[in-house]
Protein backbone atom coordinates (compact mmCIF):
# COMPACT_ATOMS: atom_id res chain seq x y z
CA UNK A 1 0.00 0.00 0.00
CA UNK A 2 1.38 3.43 -0.93
CA UNK A 3 2.48 5.76 1.84
CA UNK A 4 0.37 8.89 2.09
CA UNK A 5 2.85 11.72 2.54
CA UNK A 6 0.04 14.23 3.25
CA UNK A 7 -1.22 12.30 6.29
CA UNK A 8 -0.90 14.18 9.58
CA UNK A 9 0.86 11.98 12.14
CA UNK A 10 1.39 14.60 14.86
CA UNK A 11 -0.80 17.58 15.66
CA UNK A 12 -0.56 19.80 18.70
CA UNK A 13 -3.44 22.18 19.38
CA UNK A 14 -2.71 25.17 21.64
CA UNK A 15 -0.41 22.95 23.71
CA UNK A 16 0.67 24.17 27.14
CA UNK A 17 2.88 22.71 29.84
CA UNK A 18 3.11 24.62 33.11
CA UNK A 19 5.24 23.33 35.96
CA UNK A 20 4.25 24.44 39.45
CA UNK A 21 6.21 24.81 42.66
CA UNK A 22 4.04 26.03 45.50
CA UNK A 23 2.38 29.21 44.27
CA UNK A 24 4.91 29.72 41.46
CA UNK A 25 4.25 28.71 37.86
CA UNK A 26 6.87 27.96 35.21
CA UNK A 27 5.39 27.71 31.69
CA UNK A 28 7.74 25.55 29.58
CA UNK A 29 5.51 25.23 26.49
CA UNK A 30 3.13 28.08 25.65
CA UNK A 31 0.29 27.41 23.24
CA UNK A 32 2.22 25.54 20.54
CA UNK A 33 0.20 24.42 17.50
CA UNK A 34 2.07 22.40 14.88
CA UNK A 35 1.37 19.66 12.34
CA UNK A 36 3.89 17.03 11.21
CA UNK A 37 3.26 14.74 8.25
CA UNK A 38 4.00 11.09 7.62
CA UNK A 39 7.57 10.54 6.46
CA UNK A 40 8.80 13.96 7.57
CA UNK A 41 12.16 14.35 9.29
CA UNK A 42 11.69 17.35 11.59
CA UNK A 43 14.30 18.96 13.82
CA UNK A 44 13.37 20.97 16.90
CA UNK A 45 16.11 23.40 17.86
CA UNK A 46 16.54 26.31 20.23
CA UNK A 47 18.59 27.48 23.20
CA UNK A 48 18.61 25.64 26.52
CA UNK A 49 15.34 26.21 28.34
CA UNK A 50 13.39 26.90 25.14
CA UNK A 51 11.04 23.94 25.73
CA UNK A 52 12.45 21.48 23.18
CA UNK A 53 12.59 18.37 25.36
CA UNK A 54 9.34 19.28 27.11
CA UNK A 55 7.57 19.46 23.74
CA UNK A 56 9.08 16.12 22.70
CA UNK A 57 7.98 14.52 25.98
CA UNK A 58 4.43 15.84 25.55
CA UNK A 59 4.26 14.45 22.02
CA UNK A 60 5.66 11.17 23.29
CA UNK A 61 3.08 10.90 26.11
CA UNK A 62 5.91 10.92 28.66
CA UNK A 63 4.61 14.07 30.36
CA UNK A 64 1.12 15.29 31.18
CA UNK A 65 -0.54 18.11 29.27
CA UNK A 66 -1.60 21.23 31.18
CA UNK A 67 -3.85 22.61 28.44
CA UNK A 68 -4.53 21.87 24.80
CA UNK A 69 -4.11 18.53 23.08
CA UNK A 70 -1.70 16.25 21.24
CA UNK A 71 -3.12 14.10 18.44
CA UNK A 72 -1.12 11.09 17.26
CA UNK A 73 -2.49 9.47 14.12
CA UNK A 74 -5.67 11.44 14.80
CA UNK A 75 -6.12 10.16 18.36
CA UNK A 76 -6.17 12.63 21.31
CA UNK A 77 -3.59 11.29 23.76
CA UNK A 78 -5.04 13.03 26.82
CA UNK A 79 -8.08 10.77 26.59
CA UNK A 80 -6.03 7.59 27.01
CA UNK A 81 -5.14 6.10 30.38
CA UNK A 82 -3.29 3.15 31.87
CA UNK A 83 -3.00 0.03 29.73
CA UNK A 84 -4.58 1.68 26.72
CA UNK A 85 -1.92 4.40 26.72
CA UNK A 86 0.90 1.92 27.36
CA UNK A 87 -0.18 -0.28 24.44
CA UNK A 88 -0.63 2.72 22.15
CA UNK A 89 2.81 4.08 23.08
CA UNK A 90 4.51 0.71 22.55
CA UNK A 91 2.98 0.21 19.12
CA UNK A 92 2.99 3.76 17.78
CA UNK A 93 6.15 5.33 19.18
CA UNK A 94 9.86 4.59 19.11
CA UNK A 95 12.29 6.49 21.34
CA UNK A 96 15.99 7.26 20.79
CA UNK A 97 17.93 9.06 23.51
CA UNK A 98 21.38 10.64 23.81
CA UNK A 99 22.49 8.08 26.39
CA UNK A 100 21.38 5.03 24.32
CA UNK A 101 19.68 3.43 27.39
CA UNK A 102 20.81 -0.08 26.48
CA UNK A 103 20.54 -2.77 29.16
CA UNK A 104 24.13 -3.63 30.07
CA UNK A 105 23.54 -7.32 30.88
CA UNK A 106 21.63 -8.06 27.65
CA UNK A 107 23.30 -8.62 24.31
CA UNK A 108 22.48 -6.59 21.19
CA UNK A 109 19.73 -8.91 19.95
CA UNK A 110 18.08 -9.08 23.38
CA UNK A 111 18.15 -5.29 23.75
CA UNK A 112 16.36 -4.85 20.44
CA UNK A 113 13.77 -7.50 21.35
CA UNK A 114 12.63 -5.63 24.49
CA UNK A 115 9.67 -3.71 22.94
CA UNK A 116 8.46 -6.97 21.39
CA UNK A 117 8.56 -8.69 24.78
CA UNK A 118 6.40 -5.88 26.16
CA UNK A 119 3.85 -6.53 23.40
CA UNK A 120 3.87 -10.31 24.07
CA UNK A 121 5.32 -11.18 20.67
CA UNK A 122 6.29 -14.89 20.48
CA UNK A 123 10.01 -15.54 20.95
CA UNK A 124 10.67 -16.89 17.44
CA UNK A 125 8.96 -13.92 15.78
CA UNK A 126 10.66 -11.28 17.90
CA UNK A 127 14.04 -12.95 17.28
CA UNK A 128 13.58 -12.77 13.50
CA UNK A 129 12.25 -9.19 13.55
CA UNK A 130 15.07 -7.95 15.76
CA UNK A 131 17.68 -9.74 13.64
CA UNK A 132 16.23 -8.27 10.44
CA UNK A 133 16.27 -4.66 11.62
CA UNK A 134 19.80 -5.04 13.01
CA UNK A 135 20.97 -6.39 9.67
CA UNK A 136 19.34 -3.42 7.92
CA UNK A 137 21.39 -1.09 10.12
CA UNK A 138 24.63 -2.92 9.42
CA UNK A 139 24.79 -4.72 12.76
CA UNK A 140 24.14 -8.28 11.63
CA UNK A 141 27.55 -9.37 12.92
CA UNK A 142 27.00 -7.82 16.38
CA UNK A 143 23.95 -9.80 17.56
CA UNK A 144 25.71 -11.49 20.47
CA UNK A 145 27.90 -8.57 21.49
CA UNK A 146 27.34 -6.81 24.80
CA UNK A 147 26.79 -3.00 24.83
CA UNK A 148 30.23 -2.35 26.36
CA UNK A 149 31.83 -4.13 23.39
CA UNK A 150 30.40 -1.59 20.93
CA UNK A 151 31.46 1.89 19.88
CA UNK A 152 29.22 4.84 20.68
CA UNK A 153 27.94 4.93 17.11
CA UNK A 154 27.17 1.22 17.16
CA UNK A 155 25.32 1.57 20.46
CA UNK A 156 23.20 4.35 19.01
CA UNK A 157 22.40 2.21 15.97
CA UNK A 158 21.25 -0.54 18.34
CA UNK A 159 19.02 2.03 20.07
CA UNK A 160 17.58 3.03 16.69
CA UNK A 161 16.98 -0.65 15.85
CA UNK A 162 15.13 -1.06 19.15
CA UNK A 163 12.99 1.99 18.29
CA UNK A 164 12.16 0.53 14.86
CA UNK A 165 11.48 -3.10 15.76
CA UNK A 166 7.79 -2.57 16.60
CA UNK A 167 7.20 -0.83 13.25
CA UNK A 168 6.20 2.54 14.80
CA UNK A 169 4.70 5.39 12.83
CA UNK A 170 6.70 7.96 14.84
CA UNK A 171 10.24 8.05 16.22
CA UNK A 172 11.17 10.66 18.81
CA UNK A 173 14.89 11.32 19.14
CA UNK A 174 16.26 13.50 21.96
CA UNK A 175 19.81 14.66 21.16
CA UNK A 176 20.58 11.32 19.45
CA UNK A 177 24.03 12.49 18.34
CA UNK A 178 24.98 14.34 21.53
CA UNK A 179 27.58 11.74 22.57
CA UNK A 180 28.99 11.12 19.10
CA UNK A 181 31.82 12.63 17.07
CA UNK A 182 30.84 14.70 14.04
CA UNK A 183 31.44 11.94 11.47
CA UNK A 184 29.41 9.36 13.39
CA UNK A 185 26.71 11.96 14.05
CA UNK A 186 26.27 12.40 10.30
CA UNK A 187 25.93 8.62 9.89
CA UNK A 188 23.18 8.50 12.53
CA UNK A 189 21.39 11.47 10.92
CA UNK A 190 21.58 9.69 7.56
CA UNK A 191 20.06 6.54 9.08
CA UNK A 192 17.17 8.55 10.53
CA UNK A 193 16.65 10.22 7.15
CA UNK A 194 16.50 6.82 5.45
CA UNK A 195 13.94 5.67 8.03
CA UNK A 196 11.65 8.50 6.89
CA UNK A 197 11.81 7.27 3.31
CA UNK A 198 9.80 4.21 4.40
CA UNK A 199 7.01 6.43 5.76
CA UNK A 200 8.10 6.67 9.39
CA UNK A 201 8.02 10.18 10.88
CA UNK A 202 11.05 11.32 12.88
CA UNK A 203 11.10 14.27 15.27
CA UNK A 204 14.58 15.08 16.55
CA UNK A 205 15.61 17.54 19.26
CA UNK A 206 19.17 18.67 18.68
CA UNK A 207 21.73 21.39 19.32
CA UNK A 208 23.75 20.23 16.31
CA UNK A 209 22.74 22.45 13.41
CA UNK A 210 25.04 20.55 11.04
CA UNK A 211 22.90 17.40 11.17
CA UNK A 212 19.70 19.39 10.64
CA UNK A 213 20.74 19.59 6.98
CA UNK A 214 19.29 16.07 6.67
CA UNK A 215 15.86 17.27 7.87
CA UNK A 216 12.85 18.33 5.83
CA UNK A 217 11.89 21.03 8.30
CA UNK A 218 13.39 22.86 11.27
CA UNK A 219 11.17 24.22 14.04
CA UNK A 220 12.90 26.89 16.12
CA UNK A 221 11.69 27.31 19.71
CA UNK A 222 12.40 30.16 22.08
CA UNK A 223 10.89 30.70 25.52
CA UNK A 224 8.31 27.95 24.97
CA UNK A 225 6.89 29.23 21.67
CA UNK A 226 7.60 28.56 17.99
CA UNK A 227 9.86 31.38 16.81
CA UNK A 228 9.94 30.25 13.17
CA UNK A 229 9.84 27.22 10.87
CA UNK A 230 12.18 26.61 7.97
CA UNK A 231 11.42 24.18 5.14
CA UNK A 232 14.36 22.39 3.50
CA UNK A 233 14.88 20.17 0.44
N, C-alpha and C positions, 0 to 999 in steps of 0.2 A: 504494500500500500504506500502511495506517495506521501512524503512528509509535507504537511501544510506549513509553509514558512510564515503565513500571516496569522497563525493561531497564537492567541495570547496565553502564555504559560504563567506569567506572574503579573499581578496587578495590585498596586497599593492605592487605597482610596483615603485621602486625608489622614495619613497614618501618623500617630503620635506615640511617643514613649516618654513618660515623665517618671523619673526616679524621685522618691521622697525620703527625707531624713528628718523625722520630727515634723516641724511646721514648714521646713524648707522644701522647695521643689526644684528639680534639676531636669529641664526638658532636653533630652538627647536627640530626639527626632521630632520635627515640628511640621506636621501637616504635609508629609511627602506623598505625592501622587505620581506614580510612574507605571508604565506598561513595558513588559519585556516579552519578545516573541520567541516561538519555538526555533531552536537552532542558532539563536543569537549568542555571541560571546561578548559580555558586557563587563567593563571594569568600573568599579566604584573607587574613586580616589578623593583625597582631601587631607588637610592637615590633621594631626593628632587631636582628638576631641571633637571632630566634625560630625561624628555619628555613623561612620562607615560600618563598624562591626556591629553596632546596635541595630542598624537597618538590616544587615545580613542575618542576624539572629532572629529578628522579627519575621523575616521572610521564611527562615528555616524552622519556624515554630519552636525555637529554643528559648524565647523570651515572650512574656505576655504583652498584649497590646493595651495601651492606655485608652486610646480613642482611634476610631477609624477601622479599617479592615485590610487584611491581606487575602487575596484570592489566588489559589494555586490550581491551575487547570480548571478555573471557573468555580472552585469550591471555597467558601469563606472559612478560613482556618479557625476563627474565634468560636465557631459553632461546634467544633469537635472537641471531645474530651476523652481522657483515659485511653482505653485500648483502641478506640477508633482512631484517635490522633496518632498513637504509636504505630499502628499498622499503616496508616496513610504516609507517615514520615518515612518508614522503612521502605515502602514501595516506591514512593514518588521522589524522594530526595537522596542525594549522595553528598557527603561532606568531605572536604579536603582541608587540612589545617597546616599551619606553619611547622608545627612540631611533630608531624606525621601520625602520632598517636598509635603506633604499632604496639602490639602486645609482645613484650620481650621474650616470653617463654614459648611462644608459638612460632612455627616456621612461616615462610612467605605464603605458602598455599593455605595454611590454616588461618592466617590473618585475613586473607581475602575472602575466605568462606564465612566469616563471622556474620555479616548481614543475612546470609542465606540460612544460617542456623536460627537466627531470630525469627525468620519467617517459616520455620519448620520445613524447609526444603530437604528432601531425602538425601542421604550422604552421597550416593553415587552421582546424583544430578548436580549437587553443589560442587563436588570435586571437579567434574567436567567443565562446569561454567567458570569456576575460578581459574582452572588451568587455561582455558581458552582466552580469557581476558588478559591473563598474565603473558601469554604468548603474543597477543596482539600488541602489548606494550614492550616487547623485547626482553621479557623476563622468564622465558620458558626454561632456561637453564638454571634458574634460581629458586625453584619450587621448594626445595628442602633446606635452603639457607635460613639462618636465624637473622633477625633484624640487625644485630651488631656485626654481622659479616658483610653488610652492604654499605655502599657509599651513600651519602646524603641524597643524591639524585635518584639512586635506585630505591631507597626507602620511600621517597616521595612518589615514585612511579607505582610502588606497591600500594600506597595510600590511594592513588587515583584508581587503580584496579579495584580496590575494595569499594570505592564509591560507585564504580560502574557495574559491579557484578549483579546487582538487582535490577538492572536495566531501568534506571531512574529517568524521569523526564527533565530533571533539574539537578545540576551540581552547584553547590555553594563552596567557594574556595576562599579561605581567609588567609591572606599573605602566604600563598602556597610556595613562593620562591624566596621567602624571607631568610631562610637558612642556607641558601644555595649560592654558589659563585655565579657570575654573570653568564657564562657559557651554558652551564647546566640549567639556569633559570630560563634561558631561551628555549632549551629543549622541552622543559615542562610546559611552557606557554604554547609551544607548537603542538604538543600532545593534546592540550585542552582545546586548542583551535580545531584539531582534527576530530575531536569528540563531537563538536558542534556540527560538523559536516554530516553526521548521522542523524541529526535532528534533536540531539540533546542540547538543552540550554545551559550555559555556564555563566554564573555571576561571580566575579572575582574582586575581592578587596585587595588593594595593593598600594604600596608606596613607590613601587618601581615603574616609573613612567616608560622606561625602555620596552618592557614587555607588553605594555598596553598597545603597542603597534600591531599586535596580533588580534586585537579586539575589533568588533564591529562598531561598538559605541562606548564612549566614556561618559560616566555621570560624575560630575564634580560636586561634592558636598562641602558646605561650610556652615558651621554653627547650627547643624541639624536640619538644614534646608538644601534643596537642589540649587546650586549656584548657576550651573549651565550644563548642557549636554552637547557632546560633539560626536557626529557620525563619521565613521571611517570606512574605507574600502567598501 
